[in-house]
Amino acid sequence: MGGSRHRAGASVTTPTPAGNPFQAIVSAPGFSLGVRCDETEIQGVAFLEPCEELAPVNALAAETVRQLHRYLADPRFVFSLPLRPAGTLFQRRVWEQIALIPVCHTRTYGEVAKTVKSAPRAVGQACGANPYPVIVPCHRVVAAGGDLGGFARQRGGFLLDVKRWLLVHEQYGSS
């Protein structure tokens, strides 16, 4: 993504050192967050294995880093970042519902499915396609019966550990 042109919105992504696809990387306990953005919109946030932080390369990346650090220090922090429109109409409806889930609360895939008049599996797929994890808190959607369910299209491993950490960080206490 570094240095590439995007036709949608005719934005230009600021190049990063050594072709890194991120305009900033934030370290968190046990994982890192890669931020993709141009000067006007966040294009995505990615969960990464723990790695070295990357200083922001533009003002929006710096603001995103500031807000992510605020969330990591205080899970009640409310993000206010310009997110590039993404996803299908259905995915956007699911993400809007997810954004309404308060800190320290979860909803099941089935509960979200009822609000968007769909099936739990479709909600899970929309969660997995969320380009803005943490900012749009898909980690707050869990399986029926209190199971964590999946996370970022994974059913176990590193990303499920991240989901568990995020829920504990928000003082929900899943294990």
C-alpha positions as CSV (number, residue, x, y, z in Angstrom):
1,M,0.0,0.0,0.0
2,G,2.9,2.4,0.7
3,G,3.1,4.8,-2.2
4,S,0.2,3.3,-4.1
5,R,-2.7,5.2,-5.7
6,H,-6.3,4.2,-4.9
7,R,-9.0,5.1,-7.4
8,A,-11.8,5.2,-4.9
9,G,-11.6,8.7,-3.5
10,A,-8.5,9.4,-5.6
11,S,-6.3,9.4,-2.4
12,V,-2.6,8.8,-2.3
13,T,-1.1,6.8,0.5
14,T,2.1,8.2,2.0
15,P,5.1,5.9,1.4
16,T,6.6,4.2,4.4
17,P,10.2,3.0,4.9
18,A,11.2,-0.3,3.1
19,G,7.8,-0.7,1.5
20,N,6.0,-1.3,4.8
21,P,2.2,-1.3,4.1
22,F,1.5,0.6,7.3
23,Q,1.6,4.3,8.0
24,A,2.1,3.5,11.8
25,I,2.4,0.5,14.0
26,V,1.3,0.6,17.7
27,S,2.5,-2.0,20.2
28,A,0.0,-3.5,22.6
29,P,0.3,-6.3,25.2
30,G,0.9,-9.4,23.2
31,F,0.2,-7.9,19.7
32,S,0.6,-4.9,17.5
33,L,-1.8,-2.8,15.4
34,G,-0.9,-1.7,11.9
35,V,-2.6,1.4,10.7
36,R,-3.2,2.0,7.0
37,C,-4.3,5.5,6.1
38,D,-3.8,8.5,3.8
39,E,-3.9,12.1,5.0
40,T,-7.8,12.1,5.2
41,E,-9.1,8.6,6.0
42,I,-8.3,5.5,7.8
43,Q,-8.2,2.6,5.3
44,G,-7.7,-0.2,7.8
45,V,-6.3,-1.5,11.0
46,A,-4.6,-4.9,11.1
47,F,-3.7,-7.2,14.0
48,L,0.0,-8.1,13.9
49,E,2.2,-10.4,15.8
50,P,4.2,-8.3,18.3
51,C,6.7,-6.1,16.4
52,E,8.6,-2.9,16.6
53,E,6.5,0.3,16.6
54,L,6.6,2.4,13.5
55,A,6.4,6.2,14.0
56,P,3.4,7.8,12.2
57,V,4.2,9.1,8.7
58,N,1.4,11.7,8.5
59,A,-1.0,13.7,10.7
60,L,-3.9,11.2,10.6
61,A,-1.6,8.3,11.4
62,A,-0.3,10.3,14.4
63,E,-3.9,11.0,15.5
64,T,-4.8,7.3,15.1
65,V,-1.8,6.3,17.2
66,R,-2.8,8.8,19.9
67,Q,-6.3,7.4,20.0
68,L,-5.2,3.8,20.0
69,H,-2.8,4.6,22.9
70,R,-5.8,6.3,24.7
71,Y,-7.9,3.1,24.2
72,L,-5.1,0.9,25.4
73,A,-4.8,3.1,28.6
74,D,-8.5,3.5,29.0
75,P,-10.9,1.0,27.3
76,R,-13.8,3.5,27.8
77,F,-12.1,5.9,25.4
78,V,-14.4,6.7,22.4
79,F,-12.7,6.8,19.0
80,S,-13.4,9.6,16.6
81,L,-11.5,8.9,13.4
82,P,-12.5,9.4,9.7
83,L,-13.0,5.8,8.4
84,R,-13.0,5.2,4.7
85,P,-16.4,3.7,3.6
86,A,-15.9,0.0,3.1
87,G,-17.8,-3.2,2.8
88,T,-21.1,-4.2,1.4
89,L,-24.4,-2.7,2.6
90,F,-25.0,-5.7,4.8
91,Q,-21.5,-5.5,6.3
92,R,-21.9,-1.8,7.1
93,R,-25.3,-2.6,8.8
94,V,-23.6,-5.2,11.0
95,W,-20.7,-2.9,11.8
96,E,-23.1,-0.1,12.7
97,Q,-24.7,-2.5,15.2
98,I,-21.4,-3.6,16.6
99,A,-20.3,0.0,17.1
100,L,-23.4,0.4,19.4
101,I,-22.2,-2.4,21.8
102,P,-21.0,-0.6,25.0
103,V,-17.6,-1.3,26.6
104,C,-17.9,-4.2,29.1
105,H,-20.8,-5.7,27.2
106,T,-21.0,-8.3,24.5
107,R,-23.7,-9.5,22.1
108,T,-24.0,-12.9,20.5
109,Y,-23.8,-13.4,16.8
110,G,-27.5,-14.4,17.1
111,E,-28.5,-11.2,18.9
112,V,-26.8,-9.0,16.2
113,A,-28.3,-11.2,13.5
114,K,-31.8,-10.5,14.8
115,T,-31.2,-6.7,14.7
116,V,-30.1,-6.9,11.1
117,K,-32.6,-9.6,10.1
118,S,-30.0,-12.1,9.1
119,A,-28.3,-15.3,10.3
120,P,-25.6,-15.6,12.9
121,R,-23.1,-17.1,10.4
122,A,-23.5,-14.1,8.1
123,V,-22.9,-11.8,11.0
124,G,-19.7,-13.7,11.8
125,Q,-18.6,-13.3,8.2
126,A,-19.2,-9.6,8.4
127,C,-17.3,-9.4,11.7
128,G,-14.4,-11.1,10.0
129,A,-14.4,-8.6,7.1
130,N,-14.3,-5.6,9.5
131,P,-11.4,-3.4,8.3
132,Y,-11.4,-1.4,11.5
133,P,-11.0,-3.8,14.4
134,V,-10.8,-2.2,17.8
135,I,-12.3,1.0,16.4
136,V,-15.4,-0.9,15.3
137,P,-15.3,-3.4,18.3
138,C,-16.1,-6.7,16.6
139,H,-14.4,-8.4,19.6
140,R,-17.5,-7.7,21.5
141,V,-19.5,-10.2,19.5
142,V,-19.3,-13.7,20.9
143,A,-20.9,-17.1,20.4
144,A,-24.0,-18.3,22.2
145,G,-23.3,-19.8,25.6
146,G,-20.4,-17.4,26.4
147,D,-17.9,-19.0,24.0
148,L,-15.6,-16.5,22.3
149,G,-16.5,-17.7,18.8
150,G,-14.1,-16.7,16.1
151,F,-12.1,-13.6,15.5
152,A,-10.9,-12.0,12.3
153,R,-12.0,-15.2,10.4
154,Q,-9.9,-17.4,12.8
155,R,-11.3,-20.0,15.2
156,G,-8.2,-20.2,17.4
157,G,-4.6,-19.2,18.0
158,F,-3.0,-15.7,18.1
159,L,-6.1,-13.8,17.0
160,L,-8.4,-15.5,19.5
161,D,-5.9,-14.6,22.2
162,V,-6.1,-11.0,21.0
163,K,-9.9,-11.1,21.3
164,R,-9.6,-12.6,24.8
165,W,-7.2,-9.8,25.8
166,L,-9.4,-7.1,24.4
167,L,-12.4,-8.4,26.4
168,V,-10.4,-8.7,29.6
169,H,-8.9,-5.3,28.9
170,E,-12.5,-4.0,28.8
171,Q,-13.1,-5.7,32.1
172,Y,-15.5,-8.3,30.7
173,G,-13.4,-11.1,32.1
174,S,-13.7,-13.9,29.5
175,S,-11.1,-16.6,29.6
